[in-house]
Structure formats: C-alpha cells, structure tokens
Amino acid sequence: MKNGKRHVILAGLVLALGAAVYLNWQFAPTERFIAPARTDVSESDFGKAEFVSAQLNAGSAAKENGALAESRLERQTARDKVLDELEKQLRDTTSDSATRAQALEARTAHVKNIQLENTAETLIRAKGFSDCMVLINGDKVSVLIPESDGLTSEKVSVITEIIISQTGADISNIIVTPVK
C-alpha cells in the first residue's frame, strides 16, 4: 500500500511539473529581447559605454507594409488603453466585487485574444507570407495580408485553416482581406 501511494504522489508531481512547463511555454514572450552574446570582447572593452537606439532602422521600416504598420500601431494603442482602464477598475477599492470580477474576466479575455492573434500571425508568416495582421473581435476574425503576396484560393485556405486551429472560429466568421 505504501508503494502505491508513492506512485500516486510521483504521478501527481510529474503532472504538476508538466503543467508548469506548459504554462511557461504558453505565456512566454514570443520575441527575443536579449541581445546575442558577443565573443569579440577584450579586457580593454570593459567599462566602455555603447549607444543603443530603440528606433527602427530605415531598412526594416521600409520593408514593412505601411498600411499594416499603421494598423498595428493603432491596434497596440487601443490595446494599451483598454488594458489600462481594466487595471484601474481592478485596483479601485471602492468598486463592488461584481464590477471587479467583470473587469478581471474582460482583461483575461483581452489578453487571450492578444495571445491568439500573435500566435496566428506567427504561424501565417511561417507559411511564407511576408506580413500579416490578425484581428479578433468576439467570434469574428479578420486577417489582413499584403496584396503583394498574391492571394490565391490555396493561400486563403491555408490562412483559414490556421485561424480555425488557433481560435476555433467558424469558417463563416473569418475574413481574409488583401491590403495595398
């Protein structure tokens, strides 16, 4: 009997570890923010300062589609405003628990949509598209693709398949739009 309890406890620990690894993978940022390690550093370089610019260089900005870049900026601004407002509602100590619960639920749904959009965009780009933008609004999903990618029915079906697998949206609620 003692041996059976150990197996149950061991199985529970393995499941908890698996869940922790999955959650870490699911909520980890998709972009790399750490610069690669430099191997050409000598002792004389220690203590020297380097100027680092946070602005996009002209090459990458020119490469990105203007309409999608503008839409992406507007989307990020709107996301930030919504999340800030929801955070204010959650921190407000004078509001009742029902209001706070609604704010928490809305914030969770908003963050989930952001993650789904980012994942879908990454998968679409991985299929060979130069750029894309996914917008989830309730049960409707819109996908913006540069016109230069030459949308064909096969490419639209690939995009639709990705969106369905990631969001569970009905095919009638998915709109793929070419952008000039």
Beta strands, then each sheet from edge to edge (+ up, - down):
strand 1: 133-137
strand 2: 140-146
strand 3: 174-179
sheet 1: 1+ 2- 3-
end
